[in-house]
């Protein structure tokens, strides 16, 4: 969702945004996995003793294949140039209806009505946000704010990488108290043109910005995911916060890797011809 919002407020290709996010996503997953494994070994957490079974894997894959096929249709269709992101959404909805009604028989007329109602509310909210963001972007362009911001950061340092790191610090700070979508809508129209002026590829910067803002989802005091975990796990908020810092640090390490190795975000968009 944040990728779509960023693309809408900056006028950049959604397909490029999606493809640029794959490698960063895998890096985050690998980093979290290493951290979880190290923590489990250090604290001697109990392990599942069941041996790996190809038969069980095959049965599980058989049960989940149709569900797993939907994101593949969406991403594969966009990256393969078969349809646009909007058309991909329509295809995915049609696929979900066919599978849910004819195969799984788990979707009722009441479920369809509820889904349509929720979609109308969510779409109206997003269209309103994007509309206001367009006005904000016009105002920002009229007052030449990206140039002003670029001059301010250049007054702090003439090294583009140092400026990039300062922007990362700003985004991390904003993420601690402002919702991710709102942060993107307010800051992307300002920062994206500024960073492009400083020589950074817009797809590269956009991906790093999205990953950085998402760290705010687990950052106190207003991390949305922290409150979700507290509710699901039935644990104290303070206990979760005390354990979250190594994971935030791992996220920041991944962001720094993305900053200094642009090809991690640009390789796939170039491969698929988006840039």
N, C-alpha and C positions, 0 to 999 in steps of 0.2 A: 504493500500500500504506500509506504513512504517513497518507494522508487517511482511509482506512478505520480504521486504528488510532486516530487522533485522535477520529474520530466514535464509536468503540466506548468509549473510556475517558472521554469527556465526555458521552456520551448525546445527541449532536447528529445531525441528519439528514445522511446521506452525500450525498444529492442536492444539498443546499445547499453542501456542501464542494466537490464536483466542479465545480459551476457557478461557484462563487466563484474557482476556480483558473484559469479560462480566460484572463482578461485578464492576471493576473500572469504566466502562462506566456508569453503573447505579448510582454509587456514584456521578460521575460528573454531571449527569442529575439531580439528586435530589438536589445537592448543588446549581446548577444554578437556578432550579425552586424556591427553598426557597429564594434565593437572589432576583430574579425577583419579586416574590410575595411581599417580604418586601419592595422593592423599590417602587413598584406600590402603595402599601398602604400608604407609607410615603409621596409620591408626589401626591397622589390622582389621579392616571391615570384613564382615562375612562375605563369602563368595558363593555363587551358584555352583553346585557340584555336578550338575547335569552335564554329561558329555555332549559335544557337538554332534549333531546327526544330520546328514544330508537329506534323509527321508523327512525329518521334521521341517527342515528348511524348505523342501519342495512343497510340503503340505501347506505351510504358512504362506509361501509365495502364491500358491494356487488360490488361497482364500483372499489374498489382498491384491491380486494381479489387476483386476478391473478397476479398483480404486487407485492404484498406483499409475494406471494408464492415463488418468485425467491430467495430472501435472505434466506428464510427458507430451500429451497432445498440445497443451497450451504452450509450453516452452519450445518444444520441437517445431510446432507450427510457426511460431514467431521467428525463431532463429533460422528456420529453413525457408523463410520468405513465402510460406503458403498463405498466411493471412496476417492481418494487422492485429495489434493487441486487443482492439475492440471486437474484431471478428473472432479472435481466440476466446474471448469471454463468452460470446454467444454460442460457439461450438461446444465449449465446456459445459454450459448450462444444458444444452440439448443432450449431450452425452450423459450427464448426471441424471436427467429425467428418464432417459431410456433405460439406463442401468438400474436406477432406483425403483422404477415402476414395473418394468417387464422382467427383470432378472432377480433382483433382491426382494422386490415387492415390499419395500419398506417405506415408500413415499405415498402419502395419502393426499387427497384434495385439500385437507386442512393444512398439511405441511406446505403445500405449494402456495396457498394463500398467505401463510405466515412468512414464507421466504420472500414473496413478492412485496409484502408490506414492509419488511425489514430493508429490502433492496431500495425501495422508493425513498424511505427515510434517509438511508445512508447516502444514496446518490444525490438527493437534494442537499444534504449537508456538505458533501464534497464539492458540488457545483457552486454552492454559495461561497465556500472557502476559496476555491480557485478563482471565482469572479472577483472577490475582494483582493486576492493576491495579484490579479492582473492590474487592478487600479493602483495597488501599492507599488508594483513594478514600474508602472508609468510615472508615478510620482518620483520614485528613486532615480529613474532615468532623467527626468526633467531637472532635478537638482544636482545631477552629476555625482551622486553619492559614491558609486564605485571608484571614481577617480580620486575623490576626497579620501576615501578609506585607503586606497592604494598609497597615496602620498603620506598618509599618517603612518602606515606600517613601514613604508620605506624610510621614514624619518627615524624609525627604531633600528632598522638594519637594512643594508643594501644586498643581503644574501637572500635569494628567493626561498631557499630551504628553511632558513630561520623564520622567515615570515610565515611559511606554511605551518611550522611548528607553533607559532604564536596563534594562528587561526585554530589549530587543533585544541590548544588550551582554552581558547574562547568557547569553542563548541562543547568541550567537556564541561566547562563551567555552566553554560546555558542548559546543558542536558540534566543538570542536577535539580533544576527547579521549573523548567518549562517543558510541556509535552512535546514529543518528537515531531509530530506533524506541524504543530504551530511553529516550532523552531525552524523547520525547513521552509515554511511559507514566508516567515519574516526575514530569515538570513540568506537563503539561497539567491534571491534576486540581487542582493548586495554583494555577497562574497564570490559568486560564480564569475561575473564579469571582471571583478578585481583580480582574481587568480588567473584568469585567462590573459589579462593584460600583463601579468607578471611572467607569462610563458608556460603555464601549466595547462595540459590538455583538459578540456572541460569534462570529458568522461572520467578521466583519472581523478580530478578533484571532486566531482560529484559523487563518485563511489566512496572515496575516503570520507567525505562529509556525511554520507548516509550511514556508513559503518560507525563513525564517531558519535553521531547523534543517538544511534541505537544503544550505545553504552549507557546512555541516560536511563534506559528501561530497568537497569539493575543498580543504579546509583542512588544512594540516599540523598535527600530525605523523601523524594517524590518518585522513586522508581516504581513504575506500574507493576512490573513483573515481581518485585519484592513483595508487594501486597498480595499478589495472586498466589505466590508460593506460601506465604504465611497462612492464607485461607485454606489452601489445599492440604498443606502439610500439618496444619494445626500446631504451629510452633510460634514462639514469640518473635516479634519483629526485631528486637534487639539481638537475638541469637543469630538470625539470618544475616543481619548487617555485619556482625563480628566475623562471619565466615566468608563474606562476599569479596573482600579486598584482593585476595590472590587472583580471583577470576577477572576482576576489573583490570588488574595489572596485566594479565595475559591478553585481554582485549586491547589494551594500550600498546603492548608490544606488537601485536598484529597490525594495528594502525600505523605504527612507525615503519614496519616492514613495507606496507603498502605505499607510504609516502616516498620512501627512498628507492623502491623498485617499481616504477610505473608500469612496466610490462605485465605485472601481475593483474592489473586491471584493464590493460589495453590489448592483451594478446587475443582473447576470444572475440571482442568486438571487431578487431581487424580480420581475424580468421573468417568471420561470418559476413564481412563486408559492410558493417555498420559505420565504420569510420575509415 
